[in-house]
Amino acid sequence: MNRVELLSEIRHAFASPTVKQKETYGRFAHTLAAAAIIGDVTIIFGEWIVVPTSAWRVVGLTFTGVVCFLTGAMLSKGE
């Protein structure tokens, strides 16, 4: 498979994914959401001193986790 065919296949996988691909993308998004929540908990309970940068990290990870979870829910609903 040459480079052009590979890029075409990748483009096709995202432009018009199959049902199984959507489920896989949904599972991956849920995995990213879980990682963001684990990161939240690690920052909250792992740092002794709370500083403003820690708060921004927690807010960012929480937002990312919610977006990934909702995206995963949309992709995993099936057809």
Number of C-alpha atoms within 10 A of each C-alpha: 5 6 8 9 10 11 11 10 12 12 12 12 13 12 9 10 14 12 14 11 15 21 19 15 18 22 19 16 22 22 16 19 24 16 15 22 19 15 17 21 13 12 17 16 10 11 10 8 9 12 9 9 9 15 14 11 15 20 13 14 21 18 15 17 24 18 16 22 22 16 18 23 16 13 19 20 11 10 6
